[in-house]
Amino acid sequence: MRLVPKSLYGRLLATALLATLAALAFAAVAIGAVLERFVMHGLDQQLDAQIAILATAIGPDGAIDRGRIALAAPYDRADSGWGWRIDSPVGTIGSPAAPDPGPFRLEEPPPHLRPDRADRADEPRPLRWRAADGRSGHARALTIPTSAGIVRITASAPRAIVERPILAAMIPLLGSLALLGVALALSTLLQLRIGLRPLGRLREALAAVRGGSDARVPPDQPTELAPLADEINALLDANETALTNARGHVANLAHGLKTPLATLALALRDHDPDGSLGAQLDRIDQAVRHHLGRARAGTAGGASRDATPLRPAIDGLAQALAHIHAARPVTATIDIDPALSVAVDPQDLDELTGNLLDNAWRWAASRIVVGAGRDGQFIRLMIEDDGPGIPETTRSAALQPGRRLDESGDGHGFGLSIARELTELYGGSLMLNAAEGGGLRVTVTLPAA
């Protein structure tokens, strides 16, 4: 399982969501702590006020003046959870819900949790109190020195007094934080879509270069992508220069071989009774034509390409091949919209489609079907014949230069490879499949003009 997303969009989105969740969780905890502190401060003030009232009933000798003590609400009910207690050397009194003074009932918090003024003897101190039934509470205690000894006044309140308002405040707060989280997530998605949109436009620009409609990537990119666009354009320039030089060398070599080959063919005319040497020279000539075709082909993504109508090119080749193979009872059906044009040099288109149609005429039993249609920015050309076809296991070998699957016929095995390489040089593709009812279907994808 991949923990880190592979895409930049996924990584940025995951990072933003994790940061948002962490921030919202911290906000919830911090706000909850502030609310608790605020509620506790109010509760301490109530308890301190009650302690102050009770302290007026303590005399200098530790005696308790009961006349000054009144059981006012909410201290007058045993089930209220509010209580107070006065422990004096001369006696103890308390409210109906007075906290139990037994061992471990009143627990002072550790020093690091006490407020700054809690150590003063003349002010109440906070206590953690737990009732006998296990319910937790909150208490404040004040010690008063008298001539008879220490008097301690304790006032307590139920913990629910603190929890209820905090809970009542946290529920809408958490709902608000959840809505805020959704809003932040949506804004993050919007931000990522807007922020990463230049990458999509850069990809489209590269696709346009590969398809031949543009020569270079537009330089007006965002600041972060401008150096990348400059490097891509520099790479395109370097590749174009290197390819131009290579094409020139290949063309010079091929042209340099054609004259010696023609001279050898004339010299062997009277010294080749079985024609085997001539066949080998013819094969070398086909190889030279193959490399000349590659050298003549425009570079993929070139600055300009011809808009060559597809239907006239196919019609002209079909008529010529029908005369060449007049002895074979083959009927060609062509279904191509005259408005379709491809961004391919006319000579390259003739060589590409001519090799495919010639191959179909050689192997068709009685029928050839040629069709074409637009597929986005490409033209899809299909040539079917009802011949023996090519087994799936040998189709890749049939596209290799000089490979012939049947040595009994004529030809030199360069037709399909030339068509494939010319197609790929123009950014297209060539596929071999079985035709419906038997035979071979060749599908060629070329950039639309």
Protein Blocks (a to p, Z undefined) as FASTA:
>chain_A
ZZbdfbfklmmmmmmmmmmmmmmmmmmmmmmmmmmmmmmmmmmmmmmmmmmmmmmmpcfk
opacfklpccddfklbfklopacddddfkbccddfklccfbehkbccddfklpcfklmpm
kbccddddddfkopacdddddddddfkbccdddddddfklmmmmmmmmmmmmmmmmmmmm
mmmmmmmmmmmmmmmmmmmmmmmmmmmmmnopambdcfbbcfklmmmmmmmmmmmmmmmm
mmmmmmmmmmmmmmmmmmmmmmmmmmmmmmcmnommmmmmmmmmmmmmmmmmmmmpcceh
iabdcdddfklmmmmmmmmmmmmmmmpccdddddddfkbccdddfklmmmmmmmmmmmmm
mmpmkbccdddddehjaccdddddfbebjafklmmmmmpghiafblkbgcjhlmmmmmmm
mmmmnopacdddddehiajddddddddZZ
